[in-house]
Amino acid sequence: MQRVTESSVTVDEVVVASIGAGLVVLVGVGRDDSDDDAAALAAKLVGLRVFADDEGKMNLSVADIGGSVLVVSQFTLMADVGKGRRPSFVGAADPAHAEPLVQVLADLVAAEGIPTATGSFGATMEVRLVNEGPVTIVIETRRGRVL
């Protein structure tokens, strides 16, 4: 998850999604991930206080600032580089499992009243973002809990 001032996703030279201030969520789905994991992640994203208040402290959530969320599937986050020089993606979910979970995550964030956009699952995307801070936070879930 990255705090941004703006972001966009382009596919084949066409902008398919864009947001202003908010969060870009790069999502890697594992083989054992479930709807419960998507729900836990959505709840964490909506409430996570990573935006500055009037005193400059991280005390506001994306909802508090009226921000947006851009959800982008990125299976390469599941890479295992422990052996050799070529990443292994055996831990990544197959597309038939991953695509619906990425959509569940986006739908759950949107259901909380947060304007939500998505990239194009499986496409070669050009993701542009202006990371404010920079603030980048890794959030992992397992069995419906945020770790």
SELUMVO-36141 format. One record per residue (C-alpha): x, y, z; residue in three letters; residue number from 1. Coordinates in steps of 0.001 Angstrom, whole numbers, m for minus. Each point is the difference from the previous one (the first is absolute). Last residue first. Example, Ala and Ser with C-alpha at 12.3 -4.5 7.8 and 13.67 -1.06 7.14 Angstrom:
2
REC       x       y       z drenlo drendren
REC   13670   m1060    7140    Ser        2
REC   m1370   m3440     660    Ala        1
end
This chain:
147
REC       x       y       z drenlo drendren
REC    m472  m10008   10309    Leu      147
REC   m3503    1060   m1016    Val      146
REC   m2384   m2822     676    Arg      145
REC   m2408   m1832   m2307    Gly      144
REC    2010   m3227    m161    Arg      143
REC    3180    1850    m888    Arg      142
REC     405    3621    m853    Thr      141
REC    3039    2081    m817    Glu      140
REC     307    3769    m118    Ile      139
REC    3204    1577   m1293    Val      138
REC      66    3763     498    Ile      137
REC    1383    2636   m2366    Thr      136
REC      36    3671     976    Val      135
REC    2336    2267   m1914    Pro      134
REC   m1017    2484    1300    Gly      133
REC   m2502     207   m2837    Glu      132
REC     441   m2620   m2708    Asn      131
REC    m835    1566   m3354    Val      130
REC   m1320   m2808   m2109    Leu      129
REC      98   m1407   m3474    Arg      128
REC    m912   m3587    m738    Val      127
REC     571   m1178   m3577    Glu      126
REC   m1933   m3207    m303    Met      125
REC     628   m3232   m1872    Thr      124
REC   m3426   m1541     370    Ala      123
REC    m884   m2903    2275    Gly      122
REC   m2513    1974    2069    Phe      121
REC    m576    3480   m1365    Ser      120
REC     607    2589    2737    Gly      119
REC   m2631     870    2512    Thr      118
REC   m1775    3094    1298    Ala      117
REC   m1612     727    3350    Thr      116
REC   m1811    3030    1389    Pro      115
REC    m247    m815    3726    Ile      114
REC   m3552    m376    1286    Gly      113
REC     670   m3108    2094    Glu      112
REC   m1538   m2118   m2765    Ala      111
REC    2795    1265   m2269    Ala      110
REC    2612   m1661    2236    Val      109
REC   m2001   m3239     m36    Leu      108
REC    m407     124   m3793    Asp      107
REC    3731     528    m554    Ala      106
REC     891   m2952    2257    Leu      105
REC   m2629   m2218   m1618    Val      104
REC    1397     971   m3421    Gln      103
REC    3518   m1062    1008    Val      102
REC   m1488   m3216    1358    Leu      101
REC   m1869    m688   m3268    Pro      100
REC    3213     415   m2020    Glu       99
REC    2169   m2186    2228    Ala       98
REC   m1804   m3348    m140    His       97
REC    m506    m241   m3783    Ala       96
REC    3350    1767    m481    Pro       95
REC    1979   m2729    1792    Asp       94
REC    1076     930    3486    Ala       93
REC    3646     843     521    Ala       92
REC    2122   m2307    2159    Gly       91
REC    1531   m1756   m3027    Val       90
REC    1226    3366   m1320    Phe       89
REC    3722    m746    m133    Ser       88
REC    2381    2845    m703    Pro       87
REC    2972    m710   m2283    Arg       86
REC    3492     359    1383    Arg       85
REC     365   m3151    2015    Gly       84
REC   m1777    m818    3213    Lys       83
REC   m1558    2282    2614    Gly       82
REC   m1604    2348   m2512    Val       81
REC   m3593    m955     764    Asp       80
REC   m2343    2341   m1848    Ala       79
REC   m3457     671    1467    Met       78
REC     295    3742    m587    Leu       77
REC     367    m924   m3673    Thr       76
REC   m3749    m732     m29    Phe       75
REC    m788    3708    m115    Gln       74
REC   m3730     816      41    Ser       73
REC    m619    3721     223    Val       72
REC   m2502    1578    2396    Val       71
REC    m247    3808    m158    Leu       70
REC   m1522    1527    3121    Val       69
REC   m1492    3463     349    Ser       68
REC     243    2830    2497    Gly       67
REC   m2602    1921    1984    Gly       66
REC    2660     860    2590    Ile       65
REC   m1675   m1890    2851    Asp       64
REC    m879   m2967   m2247    Ala       63
REC    3656    m418   m1021    Val       62
REC     815     m55    3699    Ser       61
REC    1355    2813    2157    Leu       60
REC    2546      48    2841    Asn       59
REC    3410     m41   m1584    Met       58
REC    1259    3124    1734    Lys       57
REC     523    3318   m1807    Gly       56
REC   m1765    2053    2648    Glu       55
REC   m3028     654   m2200    Asp       54
REC    m335   m3749    m610    Asp       53
REC    2272   m1982   m2295    Ala       52
REC   m1183   m3091   m1829    Phe       51
REC     967   m3540     994    Val       50
REC   m2817    m930    2388    Arg       49
REC   m1119   m3422   m1220    Leu       48
REC   m3786    m238     231    Gly       47
REC    m971    m689   m3614    Val       46
REC    3126   m2047    m725    Leu       45
REC    m363   m2192    3101    Lys       44
REC   m3639    m788    m707    Ala       43
REC     793    m848   m3629    Ala       42
REC    2892   m2259    1040    Leu       41
REC   m2141   m1939    2464    Ala       40
REC   m2768    m370   m2584    Ala       39
REC    2433   m1200   m2690    Ala       38
REC    1457   m2539    2441    Asp       37
REC   m3504   m1232     845    Asp       36
REC    m754    m322   m3726    Asp       35
REC    2898   m2434    m163    Ser       34
REC    3750    m301    m545    Asp       33
REC    1436   m3534    m180    Asp       32
REC    1605     275   m3445    Arg       31
REC    1342    3482     716    Gly       30
REC   m1310    3241   m1413    Val       29
REC    2411    2899    m527    Gly       28
REC   m1705    3365     198    Val       27
REC    1521    3418    m694    Leu       26
REC   m2193    2446    1908    Val       25
REC     317    3621   m1023    Val       24
REC   m1409    2213    2716    Leu       23
REC   m1469    3478       9    Gly       22
REC     378    3368   m1638    Ala       21
REC   m1136     114   m3636    Gly       20
REC   m1099   m3121   m1795    Ile       19
REC     306   m1529   m3458    Ser       18
REC   m1189   m3026   m1932    Ala       17
REC      12   m1340   m3568    Val       16
REC    2308    2600   m1534    Val       15
REC     480   m1184   m3598    Val       14
REC    3511    m446   m1465    Glu       13
REC    m442   m3772    m283    Asp       12
REC    m880    m199    3700    Val       11
REC     541    3033    2243    Thr       10
REC    m487      79    3760    Val        9
REC     m33    3279    1887    Ser        8
REC    1118    1500    3296    Ser        7
REC    m187    3210    1996    Glu        6
REC    1070    1484    3346    Thr        5
REC     942   m3455    1175    Val        4
REC     284   m2105    3150    Arg        3
REC    1297   m3411   m1017    Gln        2
REC   m1361   m3427     907    Met        1
end
